[in-house]
Amino acid sequence: MRFMVIVKATEDSEKGAMPSQDMLEAMGAYNEELVKAGVMLDGDGLRPSSYGARVRFDDEGNASVIDGPFAETKELVSGYWVFEVSSKEEAVEWARRAPFRGGELEIRPFSVPEDFGEAFTPELQEKENELRDTLTAQREA
Amino acid sequence: MSTPPAPTASATADLHRVVDAVWRMESARIVGALTRVTGDVGQAEELAQDALVAALEQWPESGVPAKPGAWLMAIAKHRAIDSFRRSQNLQRKTVELGRELVQQEGVEEDWAAALDEVVEDDVLRLVFISCHPVLSREARVAMTLRLVGGLATDEIARAFLVPEKTLAQRIVRAKRTLTAARVPFEMPTGADFGARLSSVLEVLYLVFNEGYAATAGEDLTRPALCQEAMRLGRILAGLVPEESEVHGLLALMELQASRLAARIGPDGESVLLADQDRSRWDRVLVNHGLAALDRARETAAGALGPYALQAGIAACHARARSVEETDWAGIAGHYEALAALNPSPVIELNRAVAVSRAYGPAAGLELVDRLLDVPALSSYHLLPAVRGDLLVSLGRDDEARAEFERAAGLTRNERERALLLGRAADCGGPAGLPTD
């Protein structure tokens, strides 16, 4: 089972404050432990929301763009891991070992096509798959 | 004294899953440390199991400790020292030599200190002892999943479709065999290292294949076994990062597993590589597998080993957007290199398929026909299946149908049989009758 472990932003991460040497070392050790245990498939950090933007849609589908930063710090994301584990409990146990002081992690399973039920028609799936293919091809190119 | 409220049934079940998760994460290190100190993997595993039982008893009331691994290790350590004292007391009654007792008291302190020590090689030694050549292949698989993977006996039994009792006995016998043979808990060295590592890789690939190509039962795959084999492969790659073939095997497993979802059709039938919806291949695993293959190539001392070569073949498929765009000549070349390392009619058969894709069905059929008299392939269903395929491409439908039917009669997998009979039916009616 695949899970995303979402790192919520903090005031420090939103300020763009660089982590201390100790924190970097602890995080490096934690990541190494995850890799050596064979559970970490991916992971990365994000810059503060001041570097980002939002695209908001109204009910008619009109898009408006809002530049960062955004106020509700605790709802923002500052990084993520992707874990492959055998249960939610195992994902939680690994997440508990992260060397954070303050902050919050959110653990969410990846959805699988079955979750969408009948609304996700084979045609739609096909379209999405084509899109994903193109994206991958671009990444590999 | 008031008793705390009994946990609800569902809270207990949740807690049980937490304990299972912690056990998967911690047990190899615990069993490894205990084996290093007691010198007996069977005893070590029993002591570790005692700690697991204690967790199941105490955590529902106390909650999961902040450092569950250290908690389990502390309990196991106490049990180890208790059992040491018991055997020492027994000896005190029978042995009169004071000098020997003094020595043993020293041993007890050593044990306590040794169990507090973290030794990086413990898990690797545990891998090697679980895959020791003194054990049968089946026993190596069971011991590896149990001791290194931290899987419960009933889990392993279910995965391999054998009765739990059979599997439990297999593990008990394996532990006895290791004790009787006085197999030391150590790293193999010199020329022995390569052979012992091969045995480990073989066990992991057996586990993977049991999941990937289920040889018995109605399910075509059991993905949990594949995932377990990949997890163990990643752990091993972390333990011996300088070994090219470990990365090669990991790459092979990840690249093959990336196709798991696409291999099964909507009705549970198997879908051949050529017919798979490639957009359903798992890109995260593909990227992981390609990175592992790069590491296999970087660490290879000379020519690539058999796992890295097979991973190279899987990578040619993973990189191709369609069957037509596949580097078939490259695949044929990898098979040739494989056959040079390890001549085998099965590899020749695969090479024939690649050659037919690269250079046309007639070239492939020529290679396949050379294999018709090989005794080792006389009951191998893929020989007639491949031959049938090539004959269809050459428009020889009657011969093709007979081959597909023969293949269907040889396979043990029910779904595969259905697939082959379907291909036979596609070739039209029996010989001599109009087929349109």
Contacts between the chains, C-beta under 8 A, distances in Angstrom:
chain1	res1	chain2	res2	distance
A	2	B	284	7.7
A	35	B	234	7.3
A	35	B	238	6.4
A	36	B	234	7.6
A	36	B	235	6.4
A	36	B	238	3.5
A	36	B	239	7.6
A	37	B	25	6.8
A	37	B	231	7.7
A	37	B	234	7.7
A	37	B	235	6.4
A	37	B	238	8.0
A	38	B	230	6.9
A	38	B	231	3.9
A	38	B	232	7.0
A	38	B	233	7.2
A	38	B	234	3.1
A	38	B	235	4.9
A	38	B	238	7.6
A	39	B	231	7.1
A	41	B	284	5.4
A	41	B	285	7.9
A	41	B	288	6.3
A	42	B	284	6.5
A	82	B	284	6.9
A	84	B	227	6.7
A	84	B	230	7.8
A	84	B	231	7.5
A	85	B	21	7.7
A	86	B	21	7.5
A	86	B	24	6.6
A	86	B	224	7.1
A	86	B	227	7.1
A	86	B	228	7.8
A	87	B	17	5.9
A	87	B	20	7.2
A	87	B	21	5.7
A	89	B	14	7.7
A	89	B	17	4.5
A	89	B	18	4.8
A	89	B	20	7.1
A	89	B	21	4.0
A	90	B	21	3.8
A	90	B	24	6.3
A	90	B	25	6.9
A	92	B	18	7.8
A	92	B	21	7.6
A	93	B	18	6.9
A	93	B	21	4.9
A	93	B	22	5.7
A	93	B	25	6.2
A	93	B	68	7.3
A	94	B	25	7.3
A	126	B	279	7.8
A	129	B	277	6.9
A	129	B	279	3.0
A	129	B	280	6.6
A	130	B	279	6.4
A	132	B	279	6.0
A	132	B	283	7.2
A	133	B	278	7.2
A	133	B	279	4.9
A	133	B	321	7.2
A	136	B	283	5.1
A	137	B	321	7.0
A	140	B	319	7.6
